[in-house]
Amino acid sequence: MKNRLVRHPLEYYEIEHHDLMAHSLSFEKLCEVAFSVLRRIPGGAIMICGPMTTGGLGSLHMNLARFRTVTNLLALRIPNIFTQLPFEDAMQRIKQRDGYYKGPEHLLDAFYGSIIDSGLLVALYFLHDWETSEGARWEHERGLRKGLEIKYLRREFVSASRNAPLFLAEEERVRICV
């Protein structure tokens, strides 16, 4: 029997959230929608971080597919995950608006930075190759400054058994960084 205390991250989204995303014209407006979703997550939310548009598997399409897989697997074991994936289409559309998009820092500051600074997150979980992404490195630094719990997912967790450890132990993390 499935543990109903662990909700899938998409269950926190309502139809109204999707409508607002579809009609948003700025990252700031998208962030307001994100705050509404985050407030529906009890006990503080956890955001998965890693390569999207830079680094990782080499393309937005492949990185998004991996994010979906990771989100679905984590949702089986960990409560309170916030997924930013529903915002991705709107973000790409907004980037194309004439005269609006001022580069990657604009998206990072206006959307992800506001979320990290909001007090609605309690932790950031990083994919194993997060360091290949400019945005994920930026999120990492911002999360550390904010004092959020930071965890690093094991490379093999996607293919591991359901009872296998999800995260690198501190001594493994230190060994990788040295």
Steps between C-alpha positions, in 0.01 A plus 500: 500500500634844404581736786263793444711722724743520209321695229625531146632853446251568220213449746581840652410673173143604427343582163521868589879472537531361146274775364706770672824352362355493149415871521803628693717749316793518744713285725376709791139399425608137471664533839169614652344179367790299644443660841134398485601140426772502768253618763293187434794275597488430873810523715724677252592383152801331345614607152702280266785685329718406207571564136214628285619729222876466555704190583368162599391279212563771241151617406198654667281214376720226650558691824124555542433130442753412769348758738160333450645157574685622811193688624279194456746271679559738789126555536466132590727545802512863607212732589472868418685522170443814296541446127577796279440295184147638434656847465744403228276561196401842630864586573605412147210702357581802719867487396384562142309821585653799325704716734416308820765234552832637621692170514535202733558711813161661441320165526716387791444818702133559418377142534739259669665755728164624622391142572822415684477821705126463574527290814265245340780252425681293762744316274656476156581156355762502224531256212840329478623720212373830635844657474480488117220757509550872550149534641536209743832638627325834551212328689753313712676820608168674563370205704818491710474875569135455600593215735286237329576133547699381197510135394663331202323215324703193415573449130357149513188572705275495189589138429544389862253297701229680691688453828839619375638825643398807302771740609876512516636473852713796610824303467406401142424863415834615639681228301334615177581867561868441577 
